[in-house]
Amino acid sequence: MLDDMRKYVRAGAEALAPGRSDDLAAALVSRAQAMAEQMSLVAGTLREWSAEARASLLREVKDIVGRQIREMGVATKADLDGLRRRVERLEERQEGRRTGGARGSGSRAKVRTTKSRSTKSRTGSS
C-alpha cells in the first residue's frame, strides 16, 4: 500500500505544474484520511467479532467441562451445599434428642458441635 502511494505521488508530481503540487498533496491527504477511517471501521468490526468469538468459546468450554464433571460423578457446589444443610438438620435433631433425654439421667456426655465452614475456607479458594 505504501509503494502504491509513492507511485501516485511521483506520477502526480511529474504530471503537474509546480503550482499544482499543493492540490495533489491535499488530495492525497484526503484519500489517506478516508483510508484511515475505513481501517478504523475494520478494526472495530474485528474487535467486536473477537469479543463474540471469545464469549462463544468460553460458553463451549464451560459446557464441555460441566459435562465431563457430571460424567465423572464429581459433586457440585450445589450438591455439597445440600448435603451440608442436611447434615446440619440431622445434627440439630440429634442434639435435641440428646439434650431432651439427658436431663434426668445426667449420664450422657455433652455432644460436641462444630461450626459450619464455607467451601471457600476449606478449599482455600477465594
N, C-alpha and C positions, 0 to 999 in steps of 0.2 A: 504494500500500500504506500509506503514511503517512497519507493522508487517511482511509482506512478505519479505521485505528487511532484517529484523532481522533474520528470519528463514534461509535465504540464507547465511547470514554471519556466523551464528552458525554452520550450516551444513558444510560450506566450511572450517571453522576453525578446526572443528573436523576431517575432512577428509584429510586435508593437513598436510604435514610435516611442522615443524617450519620454514623452509626456503621459503616455497611457499606462505606464508601469504601475502607477498608483491604483488605477482601475482594476488591473489584474490582481494586485495584492488584495484589494478589498473583496474581489470575487472569490479568491482562494480562501480568505479568512471566513467568508460567509459559508462556503462549502465545508470547511473544516468544522465550523460550529454545528452545521446540520449533521455532519457525521458524528460529532461528539454526542449530540442529543440522541441519535439513533443507537449509539453504543451504550448510552446510559439506560435507554429502554431495554435493550437486550440484557444488560447486567441485572436490571431489576427483575426481569422475567426469569432469568436463571436463578436468582436468589429465591424467588417465590417457588419455583419448581423444586429447588433443593430442599426448602423447608417442608414442602408436601411429601417429597420422597423420604426425608428423614422421619417424619411422623408415621408414614406408612410402614417403613422398615421397623420402627420401634413397636408399632402395634403387632406386626407379624412376629417379631422376636418374642414379645410378651405372650402371644398366643401359643407359640411353639413351646416355650419354657413351661407355661402353665399346663399344657397338655402332657408334657414329659413328667412333670411333678405328679400329676394325677395318676399317670400310668405306673409310676414307681411306688405310689401309695404313701408319699410323704404328707404328713399332716400340715394343713394350712394354719395361718394365724387364727382364722375363724374357728377351725376345729379345736385348737388349743384353748381359745377363749371359752368356748362352750364347755369343754372338759373342766376348765378351771372353775367356772360357775357351778357346775355340777358337784365338784369336789367340795367347794365351799358350802353348798347347801347340805351335803351329806355330813360334813364336819359340824355344821351348826345343829343339825338334827341329832347327831351323836352326842354333842356337848349338852344339848337339852336333856337327853335321856340320862346321861351320867350325872349331871347336877341334880336332876329330879330324883333319881334313885339313890344317890349317895347322901342325902340329907339325914336320914335316920340312922344309917349304919356307921358312917364316918370311916369305913374301912377302905373305901376306894381312893385310889391316888388321883390327884388333880391332873386333868388332861392338859397336855402342853399344846398350845395352838401357835401356829406360825403366821406371821403377817404375809399376805399375798404380795408377791413381787410381780412387776410387769415383765413381759417378754424382753423388753429392751434391756432392763437391768441384768437379766440372766444371761443374755446372749452377748452383751457388750455392744449392741447396736446403738446408734444414735439417731 
